Amino acid sequence: MEHKDIVNLKMMLMRNPRDFDDKCERFKNCTAEEYKELALFALEILSKSGKFTQCRTDNIGWAAHHITKAIFEEQDIFDPYEDKQFIADAANLCPWYIKRYTE
C-alpha cells in the first residue's frame, strides 16, 4: 500500500475511529504491519478521551467494541493472539476491551 493511502486511512480514522470496522473493506489490502499500525491508531484516537480500564456504554465504548471485534474476530490479515507486542500496545490504549479477548 502506498504511503498516501495510509495517510488517507489515518485521516478517515481521525474523523471516525469506528470506520476501522464499519468500512473494514478499505483495510483488506493492508499488509499485516500496516493493519496493526492502523488498528493501534484507531484505538489511540479513542483512548484520547480517557483510558478504557472498564467497559463503557457510550458511543466511544461501542467504537472500541467494534474495533476490537474487527481485530480479533473478523480480519484475516494477521493473528493478533500470536503478536504479544501488538497485544501489549493495544492493551495500553484500551485494556478492558483487549483483555476480554486475551484473558
C-alpha positions as semicolon CSV with decimal commas, in nm:
position;residue;x (nm);y (nm);z (nm)
1;M;0,000;0,000;0,000
2;E;0,133;0,346;-0,083
3;H;0,217;0,596;0,189
4;K;-0,060;0,832;0,071
5;D;-0,314;0,550;0,113
6;I;-0,204;0,501;0,474
7;V;-0,229;0,876;0,535
8;N;-0,580;0,879;0,385
9;L;-0,687;0,589;0,605
10;K;-0,549;0,764;0,913
11;M;-0,738;1,080;0,822
12;M;-1,056;0,874;0,789
13;L;-0,993;0,716;1,131
14;M;-0,928;1,055;1,287
15;R;-1,276;1,161;1,180
16;N;-1,439;0,837;1,295
17;P;-1,228;0,559;1,451
18;R;-1,519;0,316;1,424
19;D;-1,469;0,320;1,047
20;F;-1,197;0,064;1,118
21;D;-1,486;-0,180;1,148
22;D;-1,766;-0,004;0,962
23;K;-1,552;0,038;0,650
24;C;-1,335;-0,271;0,700
25;E;-1,315;-0,335;0,326
26;R;-1,085;-0,031;0,300
27;F;-0,826;-0,216;0,513
28;K;-0,824;-0,553;0,335
29;N;-0,527;-0,462;0,113
30;C;-0,306;-0,367;0,406
31;T;-0,004;-0,570;0,499
32;A;-0,002;-0,713;0,850
33;E;0,223;-0,431;0,972
34;E;0,005;-0,163;0,811
35;Y;-0,310;-0,318;0,956
36;K;-0,159;-0,329;1,305
37;E;-0,042;0,032;1,274
38;L;-0,390;0,145;1,172
39;A;-0,561;-0,065;1,440
40;L;-0,342;0,091;1,709
41;F;-0,402;0,434;1,557
42;A;-0,781;0,386;1,579
43;L;-0,752;0,271;1,941
44;E;-0,524;0,565;2,018
45;I;-0,780;0,811;1,881
46;L;-1,043;0,655;2,109
47;S;-0,816;0,650;2,413
48;K;-0,762;1,025;2,395
49;S;-1,095;1,056;2,576
50;G;-0,953;0,864;2,872
51;K;-0,809;0,523;2,947
52;F;-1,052;0,237;2,887
53;T;-0,997;0,049;3,213
54;Q;-1,354;-0,081;3,215
55;C;-1,647;-0,131;2,982
56;R;-1,802;0,189;2,854
57;T;-2,156;0,207;2,719
58;D;-2,126;0,539;2,536
59;N;-2,051;0,585;2,166
60;I;-1,676;0,568;2,228
61;G;-1,719;0,240;2,414
62;W;-1,920;0,098;2,125
63;A;-1,647;0,208;1,885
64;A;-1,386;0,028;2,098
65;H;-1,608;-0,281;2,099
66;H;-1,636;-0,279;1,719
67;I;-1,269;-0,207;1,657
68;T;-1,152;-0,489;1,884
69;K;-1,412;-0,724;1,736
70;A;-1,275;-0,647;1,389
71;I;-0,919;-0,713;1,506
72;F;-0,982;-1,036;1,694
73;E;-1,276;-1,189;1,508
74;E;-1,314;-1,057;1,157
75;Q;-0,985;-0,990;0,980
76;D;-0,764;-1,249;0,808
77;I;-0,452;-1,035;0,779
78;F;-0,261;-1,143;1,092
79;D;-0,312;-1,346;1,407
80;P;-0,339;-1,094;1,691
81;Y;-0,305;-1,369;1,954
82;E;0,043;-1,454;1,826
83;D;0,169;-1,095;1,834
84;K;0,242;-1,027;2,201
85;Q;0,381;-0,680;2,129
86;F;0,063;-0,581;1,945
87;I;-0,149;-0,707;2,234
88;A;0,064;-0,516;2,485
89;D;0,045;-0,195;2,280
90;A;-0,330;-0,228;2,228
91;A;-0,388;-0,311;2,596
92;N;-0,207;0,009;2,692
93;L;-0,471;0,201;2,498
94;C;-0,790;0,009;2,579
95;P;-0,711;-0,252;2,846
96;W;-1,062;-0,375;2,920
97;Y;-1,153;-0,425;2,554
98;I;-0,830;-0,608;2,472
99;K;-0,826;-0,821;2,786
100;R;-1,174;-0,955;2,714
101;Y;-1,011;-1,133;2,418
102;T;-0,678;-1,222;2,572
103;E;-0,754;-1,331;2,931
